[in-house]
Amino acid sequence: MGTCIAAIQCVITAILLVSTTVSSDDKSPIPADPSSLNKWFQDNVKPLADRKGTIDPALMAAEAKPRTIKVRKDGSGEFKTLKDAINSIPTGNKERVIVHIGPGEYIEKLKIERGKPFVTFLGSPSNMPTLSFDGTARKYGTVYSATLEAEADYFVAANIIIKNSAPRPKGQLKGEQAVALRISGDKSAFYNCRFIGFQDTLCDDKGRHLFKDCYIEGTVDYIFGSGKSLYLGTELHVIGDEKGNFITAHARNNEAENTGFSFVHCKVDGTGTKKAYLGRAWQQRPRVVFSYTTMSSVVNPEGWSNNFHPERDQTALFGEYKCKGEGANLAARAKASKQLTPGQVAVVFGALTFGWQAIEIAFKPFLDKALSTMDKSDLARDLDGDDDFANHQEKGSLSESDAFFSDENPVVA
């Protein structure tokens, strides 16, 4: 079993930690057909071994010696709480630490400090753990109210629910903002994660981030901050609010800031009679683009808000490209709205997402080869006896990589 555990660590490392390159050149544009998105993404993945000499040497060294620690509420792991697991990681950490989290709800306020890079939170796709806390701006300040504050670089999470359990705000009263996640580290990624809250659910604070096959819900400004992030195949769910809704509030103030939010092949849906704006001009020069996105009738016909600053109609970059659905009707769009041409969207994509030289985080390379060398029954048992994993392997309905990332039931079809 010891050999199997070591092999499992290598597999998890291969899945989550190998560097990726997402190309923006004309040879590999993001496909218009959503069914081709995963293939496009995987075709652009570069294995870590092929990136030697082109990426941060510290990252190469970290991935060479990964280790796994288990957190289990029943005491069967090394730790019963995530806080204790995080505290066990030394400041100045130089190796990949995979925190394998068992099922259940962990009611803790968590912070991964700047000095603890290379941390991965991994849950089971069939029984995702929930990280929950009820922090509010009144007690902690908005950005510090987060259930999880991830300040370190190279943070990765897969198959995790991150929730702020504070009560729904009564209107938009000061102090009732309640953040689920604040991500402030650079080159971080989230796969098949769910972010639950009301006002200010996700603080995409700063740095370059990837959100793939995720679900994000909220009422007002529920994706906000100064991040430079790509959201792929992610569902944005509006919880109707009587005072109105805003999905994004990007905090960009000057032209020199190379930041923005890019939503590609996403889905906007929700509830309520008040229509939701795709974004508001919280600061002077926000940059938010929706491409190939399906928008339901929950979207306000105007699409965008200048936040009562008419001059920001000229300075905001609120773009849309080949979106569809009732909410994508352009007839009544606000002055700030820009319908991008193919040439413009290529430039914007490059500026917002792909000029990263690739966010150095992993997806699924090496997986089939690695799994072919180990006993799948041992692998299934060591992953908490996950019945779904074992059953799907027997039925042949899922590939090994699907068992980790739950592609059988993606958030966005």
C-alpha positions as a Markdown table, in Angstrom:
| # | Residue | x | y | z |
|---|---|---|---|---|
| 1 | Met | 0.0 | 0.0 | 0.0 |
| 2 | Gly | 2.9 | 2.4 | 0.7 |
| 3 | Thr | 4.0 | 2.0 | -2.9 |
| 4 | Cys | 0.5 | 2.7 | -4.1 |
| 5 | Ile | 0.2 | 5.9 | -2.0 |
| 6 | Ala | 3.5 | 7.1 | -3.5 |
| 7 | Ala | 2.1 | 6.4 | -7.0 |
| 8 | Ile | -1.1 | 8.2 | -6.1 |
| 9 | Gln | 0.8 | 11.3 | -5.1 |
| 10 | Cys | 2.6 | 11.3 | -8.4 |
| 11 | Val | -0.7 | 11.0 | -10.3 |
| 12 | Ile | -2.4 | 13.8 | -8.4 |
| 13 | Thr | 0.7 | 15.9 | -9.0 |
| 14 | Ala | 0.6 | 15.1 | -12.7 |
| 15 | Ile | -3.1 | 16.1 | -12.8 |
| 16 | Leu | -2.9 | 19.3 | -10.9 |
| 17 | Leu | 0.5 | 20.7 | -11.0 |
| 18 | Val | 2.1 | 20.3 | -14.4 |
| 19 | Ser | 2.4 | 23.6 | -16.2 |
| 20 | Thr | 0.0 | 24.6 | -19.0 |
| 21 | Thr | 0.2 | 26.9 | -21.9 |
| 22 | Val | -2.9 | 28.4 | -23.4 |
| 23 | Ser | -2.1 | 29.7 | -26.8 |
| 24 | Ser | -3.5 | 32.9 | -28.2 |
| 25 | Asp | -2.1 | 32.8 | -31.7 |
| 26 | Asp | -4.2 | 32.4 | -34.8 |
| 27 | Lys | -3.2 | 28.7 | -35.1 |
| 28 | Ser | -5.1 | 27.9 | -31.9 |
| 29 | Pro | -8.1 | 30.2 | -31.2 |
| 30 | Ile | -10.7 | 29.4 | -28.6 |
| 31 | Pro | -13.2 | 27.3 | -30.5 |
| 32 | Ala | -16.7 | 28.7 | -31.0 |
| 33 | Asp | -18.2 | 25.3 | -30.5 |
| 34 | Pro | -18.4 | 24.6 | -26.7 |
| 35 | Ser | -18.1 | 20.9 | -27.2 |
| 36 | Ser | -14.6 | 21.4 | -28.5 |
| 37 | Leu | -13.5 | 23.5 | -25.5 |
| 38 | Asn | -12.0 | 20.7 | -23.4 |
| 39 | Lys | -10.1 | 19.3 | -26.4 |
| 40 | Trp | -8.7 | 22.7 | -27.2 |
| 41 | Phe | -7.6 | 23.2 | -23.7 |
| 42 | Gln | -5.9 | 19.8 | -23.4 |
| 43 | Asp | -4.2 | 20.3 | -26.8 |
| 44 | Asn | -2.6 | 23.5 | -25.4 |
| 45 | Val | -1.3 | 21.8 | -22.3 |
| 46 | Lys | 2.4 | 21.5 | -22.1 |
| 47 | Pro | 3.9 | 18.9 | -19.8 |
| 48 | Leu | 6.2 | 20.2 | -17.1 |
| 49 | Ala | 9.2 | 18.3 | -18.5 |
| 50 | Asp | 8.7 | 20.1 | -21.8 |
| 51 | Arg | 8.8 | 23.5 | -20.0 |
| 52 | Lys | 12.1 | 23.1 | -18.3 |
| 53 | Gly | 14.2 | 26.2 | -18.7 |
| 54 | Thr | 11.1 | 28.4 | -19.5 |
| 55 | Ile | 9.3 | 28.6 | -16.2 |
| 56 | Asp | 10.2 | 29.6 | -12.6 |
| 57 | Pro | 12.9 | 27.2 | -11.4 |
| 58 | Ala | 11.3 | 27.3 | -8.0 |
| 59 | Leu | 8.2 | 25.8 | -9.5 |
| 60 | Met | 10.2 | 23.0 | -11.2 |
| 61 | Ala | 11.9 | 22.2 | -7.9 |
| 62 | Ala | 8.5 | 22.2 | -6.0 |
| 63 | Glu | 6.9 | 19.8 | -8.3 |
| 64 | Ala | 9.9 | 17.4 | -8.1 |
| 65 | Lys | 9.2 | 16.6 | -4.5 |
| 66 | Pro | 5.4 | 16.8 | -3.8 |
| 67 | Arg | 3.9 | 15.4 | -0.7 |
| 68 | Thr | 0.3 | 14.7 | 0.3 |
| 69 | Ile | -1.4 | 15.3 | 3.7 |
| 70 | Lys | -4.9 | 14.1 | 4.5 |
| 71 | Val | -7.6 | 16.0 | 6.3 |
| 72 | Arg | -10.5 | 14.0 | 7.7 |
| 73 | Lys | -13.2 | 15.1 | 10.0 |
| 74 | Asp | -13.4 | 11.6 | 11.5 |
| 75 | Gly | -9.7 | 11.7 | 12.6 |
| 76 | Ser | -8.5 | 9.1 | 10.0 |
| 77 | Gly | -6.1 | 11.6 | 8.4 |
| 78 | Glu | -3.1 | 13.4 | 9.6 |
| 79 | Phe | -5.3 | 16.3 | 10.6 |
| 80 | Lys | -9.0 | 16.9 | 11.5 |
| 81 | Thr | -9.0 | 20.6 | 10.6 |
| 82 | Leu | -7.8 | 22.5 | 7.6 |
| 83 | Lys | -6.3 | 25.2 | 9.8 |
| 84 | Asp | -4.0 | 22.6 | 11.4 |
| 85 | Ala | -3.0 | 21.3 | 8.0 |
| 86 | Ile | -2.1 | 24.7 | 6.8 |
| 87 | Asn | -0.2 | 25.5 | 9.9 |
| 88 | Ser | 1.9 | 22.4 | 9.3 |
| 89 | Ile | 3.2 | 23.9 | 6.1 |
| 90 | Pro | 6.3 | 25.9 | 6.8 |
| 91 | Thr | 6.8 | 29.5 | 5.9 |
| 92 | Gly | 9.1 | 29.5 | 2.9 |
| 93 | Asn | 7.6 | 26.3 | 1.7 |
| 94 | Lys | 9.5 | 25.0 | -1.4 |
| 95 | Glu | 7.6 | 21.8 | -2.3 |
| 96 | Arg | 4.1 | 21.1 | -3.6 |
| 97 | Val | 1.8 | 20.2 | -0.7 |
| 98 | Ile | -1.4 | 18.5 | -1.7 |
| 99 | Val | -4.1 | 18.8 | 1.0 |
| 100 | His | -6.4 | 15.9 | 0.3 |
| 101 | Ile | -9.7 | 16.9 | 2.0 |
| 102 | Gly | -12.3 | 14.3 | 3.0 |
| 103 | Pro | -16.1 | 14.9 | 2.7 |
| 104 | Gly | -18.1 | 17.0 | 5.1 |
| 105 | Glu | -18.4 | 20.7 | 6.1 |
| 106 | Tyr | -15.3 | 22.3 | 7.6 |
| 107 | Ile | -16.5 | 25.4 | 9.5 |
| 108 | Glu | -13.2 | 27.4 | 9.7 |
| 109 | Lys | -11.8 | 30.7 | 8.7 |
| 110 | Leu | -8.7 | 29.9 | 6.6 |
| 111 | Lys | -5.7 | 31.8 | 5.3 |
| 112 | Ile | -2.9 | 30.6 | 3.1 |
| 113 | Glu | -0.2 | 33.2 | 3.8 |
| 114 | Arg | 2.0 | 34.7 | 1.1 |
| 115 | Gly | 5.0 | 32.7 | 2.3 |
| 116 | Lys | 3.3 | 29.3 | 1.7 |
| 117 | Pro | 3.3 | 28.8 | -2.1 |
| 118 | Phe | 2.6 | 25.6 | -4.0 |
| 119 | Val | -0.4 | 24.4 | -2.0 |
| 120 | Thr | -3.2 | 22.4 | -3.6 |
| 121 | Phe | -6.7 | 21.7 | -2.1 |
| 122 | Leu | -8.1 | 18.5 | -3.5 |
| 123 | Gly | -11.6 | 17.1 | -2.9 |
| 124 | Ser | -13.6 | 14.2 | -4.3 |
| 125 | Pro | -15.8 | 15.2 | -7.3 |
| 126 | Ser | -18.6 | 12.9 | -6.2 |
| 127 | Asn | -18.6 | 14.1 | -2.5 |
| 128 | Met | -17.1 | 17.6 | -2.5 |
| 129 | Pro | -16.0 | 19.0 | 0.8 |
| 130 | Thr | -17.4 | 22.4 | 1.9 |
| 131 | Leu | -15.3 | 25.1 | 3.5 |
| 132 | Ser | -17.7 | 27.4 | 5.3 |
| 133 | Phe | -17.6 | 30.4 | 7.6 |
| 134 | Asp | -19.9 | 33.4 | 8.3 |
| 135 | Gly | -17.4 | 36.3 | 8.2 |
| 136 | Thr | -18.8 | 39.8 | 7.3 |
| 137 | Ala | -17.4 | 43.2 | 6.4 |
| 138 | Arg | -18.8 | 44.6 | 9.6 |
| 139 | Lys | -16.5 | 42.4 | 11.7 |
| 140 | Tyr | -13.5 | 41.8 | 9.5 |
| 141 | Gly | -13.6 | 44.4 | 6.7 |
| 142 | Thr | -14.8 | 43.2 | 3.2 |
| 143 | Val | -11.7 | 41.6 | 1.7 |
| 144 | Tyr | -10.8 | 40.0 | 5.1 |
| 145 | Ser | -14.2 | 38.5 | 5.6 |
| 146 | Ala | -13.4 | 35.6 | 3.3 |
| 147 | Thr | -13.8 | 32.0 | 4.3 |
| 148 | Leu | -10.6 | 31.3 | 2.4 |
| 149 | Glu | -7.9 | 33.9 | 1.8 |
| 150 | Ala | -5.3 | 32.5 | -0.6 |
| 151 | Glu | -2.4 | 34.9 | -0.7 |
| 152 | Ala | 0.3 | 32.6 | -1.9 |
| 153 | Asp | 1.4 | 32.0 | -5.5 |
| 154 | Tyr | 0.7 | 28.7 | -7.3 |
| 155 | Phe | -2.4 | 27.8 | -5.3 |
| 156 | Val | -4.7 | 25.2 | -6.9 |
| 157 | Ala | -8.1 | 23.9 | -5.9 |
| 158 | Ala | -10.2 | 21.1 | -7.4 |
| 159 | Asn | -13.6 | 19.7 | -6.4 |
| 160 | Ile | -14.1 | 22.1 | -3.5 |
| 161 | Ile | -17.1 | 24.1 | -2.3 |
| 162 | Ile | -16.2 | 27.4 | -0.7 |
| 163 | Lys | -19.1 | 29.2 | 1.1 |
| 164 | Asn | -19.7 | 32.2 | 3.1 |
| 165 | Ser | -22.6 | 31.2 | 5.3 |
| 166 | Ala | -23.5 | 34.8 | 6.6 |
| 167 | Pro | -27.2 | 35.6 | 6.2 |
| 168 | Arg | -28.4 | 37.3 | 3.1 |
| 169 | Pro | -28.0 | 41.1 | 3.3 |
| 170 | Lys | -31.1 | 43.1 | 3.8 |
| 171 | Gly | -30.6 | 45.4 | 0.8 |
| 172 | Gln | -27.1 | 46.7 | 0.3 |
| 173 | Leu | -26.4 | 47.9 | 3.9 |
| 174 | Lys | -22.8 | 48.7 | 4.7 |
| 175 | Gly | -21.0 | 46.0 | 6.6 |
| 176 | Glu | -23.1 | 43.1 | 5.1 |
| 177 | Gln | -20.6 | 42.1 | 2.4 |
| 178 | Ala | -19.5 | 38.5 | 2.9 |
| 179 | Val | -16.7 | 37.0 | 0.8 |
| 180 | Ala | -16.3 | 33.3 | 0.2 |
| 181 | Leu | -12.9 | 33.4 | -1.5 |
| 182 | Arg | -10.3 | 36.0 | -1.8 |
| 183 | Ile | -7.5 | 35.0 | -4.2 |
| 184 | Ser | -4.5 | 37.4 | -4.1 |
| 185 | Gly | -1.7 | 35.1 | -5.2 |
| 186 | Asp | -0.4 | 34.9 | -8.7 |
| 187 | Lys | -0.8 | 31.9 | -11.1 |
| 188 | Ser | -3.6 | 30.1 | -9.4 |
| 189 | Ala | -6.3 | 27.8 | -10.7 |
| 190 | Phe | -9.7 | 26.5 | -9.7 |
| 191 | Tyr | -11.3 | 23.4 | -11.3 |
| 192 | Asn | -14.8 | 22.2 | -10.7 |
| 193 | Cys | -15.2 | 24.4 | -7.6 |
| 194 | Arg | -18.4 | 26.1 | -6.3 |
| 195 | Phe | -18.4 | 29.6 | -4.7 |
| 196 | Ile | -21.5 | 30.3 | -2.6 |
| 197 | Gly | -22.5 | 33.6 | -1.1 |
| 198 | Phe | -24.6 | 36.8 | -1.6 |
| 199 | Gln | -22.9 | 40.2 | -1.9 |
| 200 | Asp | -19.1 | 40.0 | -2.9 |
| 201 | Thr | -18.9 | 36.3 | -3.1 |
| 202 | Leu | -15.6 | 36.1 | -5.0 |
| 203 | Cys | -12.8 | 38.6 | -4.5 |
| 204 | Asp | -10.6 | 38.1 | -7.5 |
| 205 | Asp | -8.2 | 40.5 | -5.8 |
| 206 | Lys | -5.0 | 40.5 | -7.8 |
| 207 | Gly | -2.8 | 38.2 | -9.9 |
| 208 | Arg | -3.4 | 35.8 | -12.8 |
| 209 | His | -6.0 | 33.2 | -12.3 |
| 210 | Leu | -7.9 | 30.5 | -14.1 |
| 211 | Phe | -11.5 | 29.3 | -13.2 |
| 212 | Lys | -12.6 | 26.3 | -15.2 |
| 213 | Asp | -15.9 | 24.4 | -15.0 |
| 214 | Cys | -16.9 | 26.3 | -11.8 |
| 215 | Tyr | -20.1 | 27.7 | -10.4 |
| 216 | Ile | -20.3 | 31.2 | -8.8 |
| 217 | Glu | -23.5 | 32.6 | -7.3 |
| 218 | Gly | -24.4 | 35.9 | -5.6 |
| 219 | Thr | -26.4 | 39.1 | -5.6 |
| 220 | Val | -24.3 | 42.2 | -5.9 |
| 221 | Asp | -20.7 | 42.6 | -7.2 |
| 222 | Tyr | -20.2 | 38.9 | -6.6 |
| 223 | Ile | -17.1 | 38.8 | -8.8 |
| 224 | Phe | -15.0 | 41.8 | -7.9 |
| 225 | Gly | -11.4 | 42.9 | -7.6 |
| 226 | Ser | -8.3 | 43.8 | -9.7 |
| 227 | Gly | -7.4 | 40.3 | -11.0 |
| 228 | Lys | -6.4 | 39.3 | -14.5 |
| 229 | Ser | -8.5 | 36.1 | -14.9 |
| 230 | Leu | -9.9 | 33.7 | -17.4 |
| 231 | Tyr | -13.2 | 32.0 | -16.6 |
| 232 | Leu | -13.9 | 29.0 | -18.9 |
| 233 | Gly | -17.1 | 27.1 | -19.0 |
| 234 | Thr | -18.3 | 28.5 | -15.7 |
| 235 | Glu | -21.9 | 29.2 | -14.5 |
| 236 | Leu | -22.7 | 32.6 | -13.1 |
| 237 | His | -25.9 | 32.3 | -11.1 |
| 238 | Val | -27.7 | 35.5 | -10.1 |
| 239 | Ile | -29.7 | 35.4 | -6.8 |
| 240 | Gly | -32.4 | 38.0 | -7.4 |
| 241 | Asp | -32.2 | 41.1 | -5.2 |
| 242 | Glu | -34.9 | 43.7 | -4.9 |
| 243 | Lys | -32.5 | 46.5 | -5.3 |
| 244 | Gly | -30.9 | 45.1 | -8.4 |
| 245 | Asn | -27.9 | 42.9 | -9.2 |
| 246 | Phe | -24.4 | 43.4 | -10.6 |
| 247 | Ile | -22.3 | 40.4 | -11.5 |
| 248 | Thr | -18.9 | 42.0 | -11.9 |
| 249 | Ala | -17.2 | 45.0 | -10.4 |
| 250 | His | -13.7 | 45.2 | -11.9 |
| 251 | Ala | -11.3 | 47.6 | -10.1 |
| 252 | Arg | -9.1 | 49.0 | -12.8 |
| 253 | Asn | -8.2 | 52.7 | -12.6 |
| 254 | Asn | -5.6 | 53.5 | -15.2 |
| 255 | Glu | -4.6 | 52.4 | -18.7 |
| 256 | Ala | -1.3 | 50.9 | -17.6 |
| 257 | Glu | -2.9 | 48.2 | -15.5 |
| 258 | Asn | -2.9 | 45.0 | -17.5 |
| 259 | Thr | -5.8 | 43.4 | -15.8 |
| 260 | Gly | -9.4 | 42.3 | -16.6 |
| 261 | Phe | -12.0 | 39.5 | -16.4 |
| 262 | Ser | -12.6 | 37.4 | -19.5 |
| 263 | Phe | -15.6 | 35.0 | -19.5 |
| 264 | Val | -15.5 | 32.4 | -22.3 |
| 265 | His | -18.2 | 29.8 | -23.0 |
| 266 | Cys | -19.9 | 30.7 | -19.7 |
| 267 | Lys | -23.5 | 30.6 | -18.7 |
| 268 | Val | -25.4 | 33.4 | -17.0 |
| 269 | Asp | -28.7 | 32.5 | -15.3 |
| 270 | Gly | -30.6 | 33.1 | -12.1 |
| 271 | Thr | -33.8 | 34.2 | -10.4 |
| 272 | Gly | -35.6 | 37.4 | -9.4 |
| 273 | Thr | -37.7 | 40.1 | -11.1 |
| 274 | Lys | -34.9 | 42.7 | -11.0 |
| 275 | Lys | -32.6 | 42.3 | -14.0 |
| 276 | Ala | -28.8 | 41.8 | -13.4 |
| 277 | Tyr | -26.1 | 43.9 | -15.0 |
| 278 | Leu | -23.1 | 42.0 | -16.4 |
| 279 | Gly | -20.9 | 44.6 | -14.7 |
| 280 | Arg | -20.6 | 48.1 | -13.3 |
| 281 | Ala | -17.9 | 50.7 | -13.6 |
| 282 | Trp | -16.8 | 50.5 | -10.0 |
| 283 | Gln | -13.5 | 52.2 | -11.0 |
| 284 | Gln | -12.6 | 54.4 | -13.9 |
| 285 | Arg | -11.3 | 51.8 | -16.4 |
| 286 | Pro | -12.8 | 48.4 | -15.8 |
| 287 | Arg | -12.1 | 45.7 | -18.4 |
| 288 | Val | -14.6 | 42.8 | -18.6 |
| 289 | Val | -15.4 | 40.7 | -21.7 |
| 290 | Phe | -18.0 | 38.0 | -22.3 |
| 291 | Ser | -17.4 | 35.7 | -25.3 |
| 292 | Tyr | -19.5 | 32.8 | -26.6 |
| 293 | Thr | -21.6 | 33.0 | -23.4 |
| 294 | Thr | -25.2 | 32.0 | -23.0 |
| 295 | Met | -27.2 | 34.7 | -21.2 |
| 296 | Ser | -30.7 | 34.1 | -19.9 |
| 297 | Ser | -33.5 | 36.7 | -19.4 |
| 298 | Val | -32.0 | 37.5 | -16.0 |
| 299 | Val | -29.6 | 39.9 | -17.7 |
| 300 | Asn | -30.7 | 43.5 | -17.8 |
| 301 | Pro | -31.3 | 44.6 | -21.4 |
| 302 | Glu | -28.8 | 47.5 | -20.9 |
| 303 | Gly | -26.2 | 44.9 | -20.1 |
| 304 | Trp | -23.8 | 47.3 | -18.3 |
| 305 | Ser | -23.9 | 50.2 | -15.8 |
| 306 | Asn | -21.6 | 53.3 | -15.7 |
| 307 | Asn | -22.3 | 53.4 | -12.0 |
| 308 | Phe | -23.8 | 56.9 | -12.3 |
| 309 | His | -20.5 | 58.2 | -13.9 |
| 310 | Pro | -21.4 | 59.0 | -17.5 |
| 311 | Glu | -17.7 | 59.8 | -18.3 |
| 312 | Arg | -16.9 | 56.1 | -17.7 |
| 313 | Asp | -19.0 | 55.2 | -20.8 |
| 314 | Gln | -15.8 | 56.2 | -22.7 |
| 315 | Thr | -13.2 | 54.7 | -20.4 |
| 316 | Ala | -14.7 | 51.3 | -19.5 |
| 317 | Leu | -14.1 | 48.3 | -21.7 |
| 318 | Phe | -17.3 | 46.3 | -21.4 |
| 319 | Gly | -17.2 | 43.9 | -24.3 |
| 320 | Glu | -19.3 | 41.1 | -25.8 |
| 321 | Tyr | -18.5 | 38.7 | -28.6 |
| 322 | Lys | -20.8 | 36.2 | -30.2 |
| 323 | Cys | -23.0 | 35.6 | -27.1 |
| 324 | Lys | -26.5 | 34.1 | -27.3 |
| 325 | Gly | -29.7 | 33.8 | -25.4 |
| 326 | Glu | -32.5 | 36.2 | -24.5 |
| 327 | Gly | -30.1 | 38.2 | -22.3 |
| 328 | Ala | -27.7 | 38.8 | -25.1 |
| 329 | Asn | -30.1 | 40.9 | -27.2 |
| 330 | Leu | -28.2 | 44.0 | -28.2 |
| 331 | Ala | -31.1 | 46.3 | -29.0 |
| 332 | Ala | -31.1 | 48.2 | -25.7 |
| 333 | Arg | -27.4 | 48.0 | -24.6 |
| 334 | Ala | -25.9 | 50.8 | -22.7 |
| 335 | Lys | -23.4 | 53.3 | -24.2 |
| 336 | Ala | -20.6 | 51.6 | -22.3 |
| 337 | Ser | -21.2 | 48.3 | -24.1 |
| 338 | Lys | -18.9 | 47.4 | -26.9 |
| 339 | Gln | -19.6 | 44.7 | -29.5 |
| 340 | Leu | -16.2 | 43.4 | -30.4 |
| 341 | Thr | -15.0 | 42.4 | -33.9 |
| 342 | Pro | -12.9 | 39.3 | -34.5 |
| 343 | Gly | -9.8 | 41.4 | -34.6 |
| 344 | Gln | -10.7 | 43.3 | -31.4 |
| 345 | Val | -11.5 | 40.2 | -29.5 |
| 346 | Ala | -8.2 | 38.6 | -30.4 |
| 347 | Val | -6.4 | 41.7 | -29.0 |
| 348 | Val | -8.5 | 41.7 | -25.9 |
| 349 | Phe | -8.1 | 37.9 | -25.3 |
| 350 | Gly | -4.3 | 38.4 | -25.6 |
| 351 | Ala | -4.4 | 41.3 | -23.2 |
| 352 | Leu | -6.7 | 39.7 | -20.6 |
| 353 | Thr | -5.7 | 36.1 | -20.6 |
| 354 | Phe | -3.0 | 34.7 | -22.8 |
| 355 | Gly | -0.2 | 37.1 | -22.4 |
| 356 | Trp | 0.7 | 35.1 | -19.3 |
| 357 | Gln | 3.2 | 32.9 | -21.0 |
| 358 | Ala | 0.8 | 30.6 | -19.6 |
| 359 | Ile | -0.5 | 30.3 | -16.2 |
| 360 | Glu | 1.8 | 27.7 | -14.8 |
| 361 | Ile | -0.7 | 25.3 | -13.4 |
| 362 | Ala | -1.8 | 21.9 | -14.3 |
| 363 | Phe | -4.7 | 20.1 | -15.8 |
| 364 | Lys | -4.5 | 16.4 | -17.0 |
| 365 | Pro | -1.2 | 15.6 | -18.7 |
| 366 | Phe | 0.6 | 12.3 | -18.1 |
| 367 | Leu | -2.6 | 10.8 | -16.6 |
| 368 | Asp | -3.3 | 7.8 | -18.8 |
| 369 | Lys | 0.3 | 6.8 | -18.9 |
| 370 | Ala | 0.7 | 7.1 | -15.1 |
| 371 | Leu | -2.5 | 5.2 | -14.3 |
| 372 | Ser | -1.6 | 2.4 | -16.6 |
| 373 | Thr | 1.3 | 1.5 | -14.3 |
| 374 | Met | -0.8 | 1.1 | -11.1 |
| 375 | Asp | -3.5 | -1.0 | -9.7 |
| 376 | Lys | -6.8 | 0.9 | -10.1 |
| 377 | Ser | -8.5 | -1.0 | -7.3 |
| 378 | Asp | -5.8 | 0.2 | -4.9 |
| 379 | Leu | -6.1 | 3.7 | -6.3 |
| 380 | Ala | -9.9 | 3.7 | -5.8 |
| 381 | Arg | -9.5 | 2.4 | -2.2 |
| 382 | Asp | -6.9 | 5.0 | -1.3 |
| 383 | Leu | -9.1 | 7.8 | -2.6 |
| 384 | Asp | -11.4 | 7.3 | 0.4 |
| 385 | Gly | -13.1 | 4.3 | -1.1 |
| 386 | Asp | -14.9 | 6.6 | -3.5 |
| 387 | Asp | -17.7 | 4.3 | -4.8 |
| 388 | Asp | -18.3 | 6.6 | -7.8 |
| 389 | Phe | -14.7 | 6.2 | -8.9 |
| 390 | Ala | -14.7 | 2.4 | -8.6 |
| 391 | Asn | -18.2 | 2.0 | -10.2 |
| 392 | His | -17.4 | 4.2 | -13.1 |
| 393 | Gln | -14.1 | 2.3 | -13.8 |
| 394 | Glu | -16.0 | -1.0 | -13.8 |
| 395 | Lys | -18.7 | 0.4 | -16.2 |
| 396 | Gly | -16.1 | 2.1 | -18.4 |
| 397 | Ser | -18.2 | 5.3 | -18.4 |
| 398 | Leu | -15.5 | 7.6 | -17.2 |
| 399 | Ser | -11.8 | 8.0 | -18.0 |
| 400 | Glu | -9.4 | 8.2 | -15.1 |
| 401 | Ser | -9.1 | 11.9 | -15.5 |
| 402 | Asp | -12.9 | 12.3 | -15.5 |
| 403 | Ala | -12.9 | 10.6 | -12.1 |
| 404 | Phe | -10.9 | 13.4 | -10.7 |
| 405 | Phe | -12.5 | 16.3 | -12.4 |
| 406 | Ser | -16.1 | 15.1 | -12.8 |
| 407 | Asp | -16.4 | 15.9 | -16.5 |
| 408 | Glu | -19.4 | 13.5 | -16.6 |
| 409 | Asn | -21.6 | 16.2 | -15.0 |
| 410 | Pro | -19.9 | 19.5 | -15.9 |
| 411 | Val | -21.3 | 22.7 | -14.5 |
| 412 | Val | -21.9 | 24.0 | -18.0 |
| 413 | Ala | -23.1 | 21.5 | -20.6 |
